[in-house]
Amino acid sequence: MVLAAGYGKRMRPLTDTLPKPMIQVLGTPMIDRVLDHLERARVETAVVNLHHLGEKLEAHIKDREKPKIVFSPEQDLLETGGGVRHAIDKLGDKPFIVANSDTVWLDGPTPALERLRRAWDGRRMDALLMLYPTIAVPGYDGAGDYFMDPEGRLRRRGESQVAPFVFTGVQILHPKIFDGVAEGRFSLVRLYDQLQERGRLFGMRHDGEWYHVGTPRLLHTVERVMTGGPAAREWL
């Protein structure tokens, strides 16, 4: 599933007339980059949720053949957890990939999605999040998201803590974590916290590059980093 329904408020004014996933990074819309990763990973079908300027996004990707696109429109914005829950009947009964449509990553020696597949162990985990070192994200001034123990189990940072890893928005989830969860608006973090308490939330460190594209200024920074410009020396 590709999460593509949000307003992208921090990217205004660009997102006043364009869905955030269609904003280009070095000439390629971010959602196309994500779908290209899925195609290379031999994913046959991608469910894409729609809300803000959904008709523009649908027109942009509806004719794509690989992966085949299935849309999940949302009358009201449901956030990450609610969006996946709303589409759960389209996702089957086996673990599936979920990716934010506005994330940009470059693979390491082995494609990230293949590494996630290899790392998945359904005996131990119900969610596997791809993480990236907090200090290595160009232009990022946040406090990170998670601590990871030697076995890969995750713990979300406390309010006054700084965590060594940022969640990249790429993950594998088991559909059973939505059993008994009512439809509605909620964040996936709510489910992560429940899995954390049960020791079923795991992480994998990304060995390539990952970029946080949250504002027009960061978009400019990311493009300069990716082309080896002065911002690369400033931030890395």
Wavefront OBJ file of the C-alpha trace (Angstrom):
o trace
v 0.000 0.000 0.000
v 1.143 3.519 -0.853
v -0.103 6.277 1.465
v -0.913 9.295 -0.700
v -3.960 11.019 0.805
v -2.458 13.755 2.995
v -2.675 17.518 2.533
v 1.060 18.182 2.696
v 0.417 21.408 4.598
v 4.092 22.050 5.333
v 4.799 21.998 1.593
v 2.471 24.908 0.858
v 2.180 26.782 -1.449
v 3.267 23.884 -3.704
v 0.499 21.630 -2.393
v -2.259 24.212 -2.848
v -2.617 22.994 -6.436
v -0.579 19.763 -6.529
v -0.771 16.626 -4.368
v 2.435 16.334 -2.360
v 3.265 12.892 -3.852
v 3.432 14.516 -7.303
v 6.048 17.077 -6.290
v 9.184 16.369 -8.270
v 12.599 15.618 -6.831
v 15.204 16.053 -9.562
v 12.500 15.854 -12.217
v 10.705 12.732 -10.942
v 7.471 12.843 -8.885
v 8.001 11.293 -5.472
v 5.179 8.781 -5.926
v 6.761 7.592 -9.169
v 9.981 6.932 -7.288
v 8.116 4.801 -4.736
v 6.192 2.891 -7.398
v 9.445 2.278 -9.285
v 10.907 0.691 -6.140
v 7.811 -1.518 -5.860
v 8.075 -2.510 -9.519
v 11.725 -3.491 -9.096
v 10.677 -5.532 -6.061
v 8.215 -7.432 -8.294
v 5.172 -6.131 -6.453
v 2.191 -6.883 -8.682
v -0.472 -4.621 -7.144
v -0.276 -1.368 -5.201
v -3.255 0.048 -3.300
v -3.061 3.867 -3.272
v -5.308 5.921 -1.002
v -6.664 9.255 -2.227
v -8.076 12.397 -0.642
v -6.415 15.798 -1.176
v -6.518 16.593 -4.927
v -7.101 12.906 -5.437
v -8.386 13.307 -8.978
v -5.028 14.737 -10.083
v -3.103 11.910 -8.473
v -5.448 9.300 -9.918
v -5.049 10.718 -13.419
v -1.272 10.686 -13.017
v -0.890 6.992 -12.128
v -4.089 5.216 -13.191
v -2.616 3.845 -16.424
v 0.512 2.427 -14.829
v 0.856 -1.289 -15.600
v 3.513 -2.344 -13.073
v 2.521 -2.407 -10.366
v -1.186 -2.432 -11.141
v -2.859 0.420 -9.250
v -5.957 -0.071 -7.096
v -7.376 3.106 -5.558
v -8.792 3.513 -2.067
v -10.615 6.874 -1.952
v -11.239 8.478 1.438
v -14.185 10.830 1.847
v -12.584 12.110 5.053
v -8.847 12.032 5.650
v -8.156 8.962 7.773
v -4.421 9.376 8.553
v -1.968 6.506 8.225
v -3.639 3.851 10.377
v -7.158 4.696 9.298
v -6.096 4.714 5.656
v -4.651 1.218 5.826
v -7.610 -0.035 7.872
v -10.021 1.387 5.273
v -8.205 -0.533 2.515
v -7.538 -3.740 4.442
v -9.957 -5.827 2.371
v -7.891 -4.960 -0.728
v -4.610 -6.057 0.845
v -5.118 -9.766 1.405
v -4.330 -11.940 4.411
v -0.523 -12.011 4.235
v 2.105 -9.450 5.310
v 2.282 -6.468 2.964
v 4.524 -3.486 2.300
v 3.340 0.000 3.255
v 5.233 3.058 2.003
v 4.644 6.770 2.301
v 4.315 8.297 -1.149
v 6.421 11.324 -0.209
v 9.535 9.455 0.915
v 12.712 9.396 -1.152
v 15.332 6.718 -0.727
v 18.259 5.280 -2.655
v 19.032 1.596 -2.287
v 22.255 0.223 -0.885
v 23.990 -2.877 -2.304
v 20.737 -4.853 -1.911
v 17.404 -3.121 -2.633
v 15.751 -1.984 0.595
v 12.474 -3.776 -0.071
v 14.339 -7.036 -0.671
v 16.226 -6.545 2.598
v 12.906 -5.969 4.384
v 11.504 -9.169 2.922
v 14.563 -11.141 4.027
v 14.446 -9.623 7.517
v 10.762 -10.385 8.030
v 10.162 -13.142 10.585
v 6.501 -13.724 11.288
v 7.330 -15.873 14.311
v 8.696 -12.832 16.143
v 7.229 -9.722 14.523
v 3.992 -8.166 13.334
v 5.566 -4.953 12.048
v 9.017 -4.281 10.603
v 9.955 -0.612 10.112
v 12.803 0.640 7.941
v 14.884 3.098 9.962
v 17.636 5.603 9.190
v 20.202 7.246 11.508
v 18.808 10.508 12.849
v 22.100 12.378 12.531
v 22.501 11.397 8.862
v 19.246 12.920 7.532
v 20.114 16.091 5.568
v 18.371 19.148 6.987
v 16.449 17.213 9.641
v 16.286 18.954 13.020
v 13.931 16.583 14.837
v 14.635 14.283 17.791
v 14.286 10.963 15.981
v 11.665 8.280 16.547
v 13.001 4.982 17.875
v 15.634 3.161 19.872
v 16.553 -0.318 18.582
v 18.004 -3.117 20.693
v 20.585 -5.643 19.372
v 17.805 -8.020 18.301
v 15.984 -5.307 16.358
v 13.120 -4.654 18.783
v 11.983 -1.054 18.861
v 11.081 1.389 21.609
v 9.574 4.775 20.785
v 11.415 7.713 22.292
v 9.993 9.564 25.252
v 9.010 13.205 25.074
v 12.345 14.538 26.366
v 14.580 11.993 24.621
v 16.583 12.047 21.413
v 16.427 8.752 19.510
v 19.148 7.440 17.187
v 16.771 6.359 14.427
v 14.117 8.021 12.286
v 11.265 5.996 10.779
v 11.481 6.263 6.996
v 7.809 5.574 6.232
v 8.635 2.178 4.655
v 7.558 -0.998 6.442
v 6.032 -4.465 6.369
v 2.853 -5.043 8.374
v 0.823 -8.151 9.101
v -2.897 -7.581 8.459
v -3.833 -9.259 11.747
v -2.790 -6.113 13.644
v -6.003 -4.549 12.315
v -8.245 -7.334 13.650
v -10.922 -5.801 15.831
v -9.826 -2.251 14.954
v -12.769 -0.051 13.999
v -12.624 2.137 10.917
v -11.912 5.790 11.529
v -9.136 8.320 11.720
v -5.997 7.228 13.590
v -2.231 7.015 13.252
v -0.304 3.798 12.758
v 1.729 4.882 15.792
v -1.182 3.721 17.944
v -0.712 0.186 16.658
v 3.088 0.397 16.855
v 2.804 1.241 20.554
v 0.606 -1.803 21.138
v 3.055 -4.040 19.277
v 5.948 -2.542 21.214
v 4.299 -3.557 24.479
v 4.047 -7.131 23.180
v 7.613 -7.191 21.849
v 6.359 -7.564 18.263
v 7.625 -4.255 16.809
v 10.958 -4.543 14.989
v 13.211 -2.354 12.887
v 15.792 -2.650 10.118
v 18.470 -0.033 9.472
v 18.511 1.197 5.881
v 21.976 0.851 4.337
v 21.435 3.271 1.457
v 20.358 6.913 1.567
v 17.082 8.416 2.764
v 15.790 11.967 2.492
v 13.194 13.891 4.469
v 11.231 16.110 2.050
v 8.930 18.025 4.377
v 9.089 21.660 3.258
v 10.025 23.616 0.108
v 13.325 24.515 1.788
v 14.080 20.846 2.493
v 13.161 19.961 -1.083
v 15.846 22.377 -2.258
v 18.337 20.949 0.249
v 17.609 17.354 -0.778
v 18.071 18.111 -4.464
v 21.428 19.750 -3.767
v 22.550 16.831 -1.594
v 21.530 14.291 -4.237
v 23.552 16.116 -6.874
v 26.560 16.615 -4.604
v 26.129 20.374 -4.265
v 27.147 22.670 -1.395
v 24.242 21.495 0.749
v 25.826 18.046 0.846
v 28.885 19.480 2.551
v 26.682 21.572 4.826
v 24.493 18.760 6.098
v 26.525 15.529 5.872
l 1 2 3 4 5 6 7 8 9 10 11 12 13 14 15 16 17 18 19 20 21 22 23 24 25 26 27 28 29 30 31 32 33 34 35 36 37 38 39 40 41 42 43 44 45 46 47 48 49 50 51 52 53 54 55 56 57 58 59 60 61 62 63 64 65 66 67 68 69 70 71 72 73 74 75 76 77 78 79 80 81 82 83 84 85 86 87 88 89 90 91 92 93 94 95 96 97 98 99 100 101 102 103 104 105 106 107 108 109 110 111 112 113 114 115 116 117 118 119 120 121 122 123 124 125 126 127 128 129 130 131 132 133 134 135 136 137 138 139 140 141 142 143 144 145 146 147 148 149 150 151 152 153 154 155 156 157 158 159 160 161 162 163 164 165 166 167 168 169 170 171 172 173 174 175 176 177 178 179 180 181 182 183 184 185 186 187 188 189 190 191 192 193 194 195 196 197 198 199 200 201 202 203 204 205 206 207 208 209 210 211 212 213 214 215 216 217 218 219 220 221 222 223 224 225 226 227 228 229 230 231 232 233 234 235 236
